[in-house]
């Protein structure tokens, strides 16, 4: 089922509900998300209130933390991705979890896969058209600018971008920790 069909069926199933326009919109978001969720591999661990906007592909053994929003994520390779709680993954994010061995007995590479799983911490924001290379680790609260190519470790609360992605700023740690303690988290079902 395509994204357009998800939207169509969500509208058909909710247009008649005797609730406010805002509540109907939230129900439609949840329906579309559940339609997409049905296309995700059964061996992917999905937390509570995870919202999918469009079709995504995750490799078996991957996991998504509670209250995370994923617009469109494509995980390729034989490794896994682990996404923390309350994170946001934007459009056309590609995560590559393995690579071929170029030091093997064939050129340009052999058939051996080198697996390097990817980890994204809690409260992260990954911008549109970002590429996450094998072994990437993104710390809690980090932000990755759209269009970036990320490899290695991005520290907690860092703001990075570019190709290769470099840290150019940090979030205000005091404010971040205060908001976290107060439970002021983004509601993934309250967006268009």
C-alpha positions as CSV (number, residue, x, y, z in Angstrom):
1,X,0.0,0.0,0.0
2,X,1.4,3.4,-0.9
3,X,1.4,6.5,1.2
4,X,-1.5,7.9,-0.9
5,X,-3.5,4.8,-0.2
6,X,-2.7,5.1,3.6
7,X,-4.1,8.6,3.5
8,X,-7.2,7.6,1.5
9,X,-8.1,4.7,3.9
10,X,-7.4,6.8,7.0
11,X,-9.8,9.4,5.7
12,X,-12.5,6.9,4.7
13,X,-12.3,5.2,8.1
14,X,-12.5,8.5,10.1
15,X,-14.6,11.1,8.1
16,X,-17.8,10.1,9.9
17,X,-16.5,10.2,13.5
18,X,-18.4,12.6,15.8
19,X,-15.2,14.2,17.2
20,X,-13.4,17.5,16.8
21,X,-11.3,18.1,13.7
22,X,-8.1,18.0,15.7
23,X,-9.0,14.6,17.3
24,X,-10.0,13.2,13.9
25,X,-6.6,14.4,12.5
26,X,-4.8,12.6,15.4
27,X,-6.8,9.4,14.7
28,X,-5.9,9.6,11.0
29,X,-2.2,10.0,11.9
30,X,-2.4,6.9,14.1
31,X,-4.1,4.9,11.4
32,X,-1.6,5.8,8.7
33,X,1.2,5.0,11.1
34,X,-0.3,1.6,11.9
35,X,-0.7,0.9,8.1
36,X,3.0,1.5,7.7
37,X,3.9,-0.4,10.8
38,X,2.3,-3.5,9.2
39,X,4.9,-3.4,6.5
40,X,7.9,-3.4,9.0
41,X,9.7,-6.7,9.5
42,X,8.3,-8.8,12.4
43,X,11.7,-9.1,14.0
44,X,12.0,-5.3,14.5
45,X,11.3,-4.3,18.1
46,X,9.0,-1.2,18.0
47,X,8.3,0.7,21.2
48,X,5.0,2.4,22.3
49,X,3.6,5.3,20.3
50,X,6.1,5.0,17.5
51,X,4.8,7.0,14.5
52,X,5.7,6.1,10.9
53,X,4.7,8.7,8.3
54,X,5.8,6.8,5.2
55,X,7.0,3.4,4.3
56,X,10.3,2.5,5.9
57,X,12.7,-0.5,5.9
58,X,14.5,-1.7,9.0
59,X,16.6,-4.8,9.2
60,X,15.6,-7.7,11.4
61,X,16.9,-7.3,15.0
62,X,16.7,-3.5,14.8
63,X,14.8,-1.6,17.6
64,X,12.9,1.7,17.9
65,X,12.4,3.4,21.3
66,X,9.0,4.7,22.6
67,X,7.5,7.9,21.2
68,X,9.9,8.1,18.2
69,X,8.7,9.6,14.9
70,X,10.1,8.2,11.6
71,X,9.1,9.9,8.4
72,X,11.1,7.7,6.0
73,X,14.1,5.5,7.1
74,X,15.9,3.0,4.9
75,X,18.2,0.7,6.7
76,X,20.5,-1.3,4.4
77,X,23.1,-4.0,5.0
78,X,23.1,-7.0,7.3
79,X,23.5,-5.1,10.6
80,X,21.0,-3.4,12.8
81,X,20.0,0.1,13.9
82,X,19.0,1.0,17.5
83,X,17.0,4.2,17.9
84,X,16.3,5.7,21.3
85,X,13.2,7.2,22.8
86,X,11.6,10.5,21.6
87,X,13.8,10.8,18.6
88,X,12.8,12.2,15.2
89,X,14.0,10.7,11.9
90,X,13.2,13.0,8.9
91,X,12.7,12.3,5.2
92,X,14.9,10.0,3.1
93,X,17.4,9.0,5.8
94,X,19.7,6.1,4.7
95,X,21.4,4.0,7.3
96,X,24.1,1.6,6.0
97,X,25.0,-1.1,8.6
98,X,27.6,-3.2,6.8
99,X,30.2,-2.9,4.1
100,X,32.3,-5.3,1.9
101,X,35.9,-6.1,2.8
102,X,38.2,-4.3,0.4
103,X,41.2,-6.0,1.9
104,X,40.0,-9.5,1.0
105,X,41.2,-11.8,-1.8
106,X,39.2,-10.1,-4.6
107,X,39.1,-6.6,-6.0
108,X,37.5,-4.2,-5.7
109,X,36.1,-6.1,-2.7
110,X,35.2,-9.6,-1.7
111,X,31.9,-11.2,-0.5
112,X,32.7,-10.9,3.2
113,X,30.4,-8.4,5.0
114,X,31.8,-6.3,7.8
115,X,28.9,-5.5,10.1
116,X,28.9,-2.3,12.1
117,X,25.6,-1.5,13.8
118,X,24.3,2.0,14.2
119,X,23.0,3.6,17.4
120,X,21.0,6.7,17.8
121,X,20.4,7.9,21.4
122,X,17.3,9.3,23.0
123,X,15.9,12.7,22.1
124,X,17.9,12.9,18.8
125,X,16.8,14.7,15.6
126,X,18.2,13.4,12.3
127,X,17.6,15.8,9.4
128,X,16.3,15.0,5.9
129,X,18.5,13.1,3.4
130,X,21.1,12.2,6.0
131,X,23.3,9.2,5.4
132,X,24.5,7.3,8.5
133,X,27.5,5.1,7.6
134,X,28.4,1.8,9.3
135,X,29.3,2.0,13.0
136,X,27.8,5.5,13.6
137,X,26.9,6.3,17.2
138,X,24.9,9.4,17.9
139,X,24.7,10.6,21.5
140,X,21.6,11.6,23.5
141,X,20.0,14.9,22.4
142,X,22.2,15.3,19.3
143,X,21.0,17.0,16.1
144,X,22.2,16.0,12.7
145,X,21.7,18.7,10.0
146,X,19.9,17.5,6.8
147,X,22.0,16.3,4.0
148,X,24.9,15.2,6.2
149,X,27.1,12.1,5.9
150,X,27.8,10.8,9.4
151,X,30.5,8.4,10.4
152,X,32.0,7.7,13.8
153,X,30.7,9.1,17.1
154,X,28.6,12.3,17.6
155,X,28.7,13.4,21.3
156,X,25.6,14.0,23.3
157,X,23.9,17.4,22.7
158,X,26.1,18.1,19.7
159,X,24.8,19.8,16.6
160,X,26.6,18.6,13.5
161,X,26.4,18.7,9.8
162,X,28.2,18.4,6.5
163,X,30.2,15.8,4.6
164,X,31.7,14.4,6.6
165,X,29.6,15.6,9.5
166,X,31.4,17.9,11.9
167,X,30.2,19.2,15.3
168,X,29.7,23.0,15.0
169,X,27.7,23.7,18.1
170,X,26.1,22.2,21.2
171,X,22.6,22.4,22.7
172,X,22.2,24.3,26.0
173,X,22.8,21.4,28.4
174,X,21.1,23.1,31.4
175,X,17.9,23.8,29.4
176,X,17.9,20.3,27.8
177,X,18.2,18.7,31.2
178,X,15.4,20.9,32.7
179,X,13.0,20.1,29.8
180,X,13.9,16.4,30.1
181,X,13.2,16.4,33.9
182,X,9.9,18.3,33.3
183,X,8.9,15.7,30.7
184,X,8.4,18.3,27.9
185,X,8.6,15.9,25.0
186,X,7.5,16.4,21.4
187,X,4.3,14.5,20.5
188,X,4.9,12.7,17.3
189,X,1.2,12.3,16.6
190,X,0.6,16.1,16.8
191,X,2.3,17.0,13.5
192,X,1.1,17.0,9.9
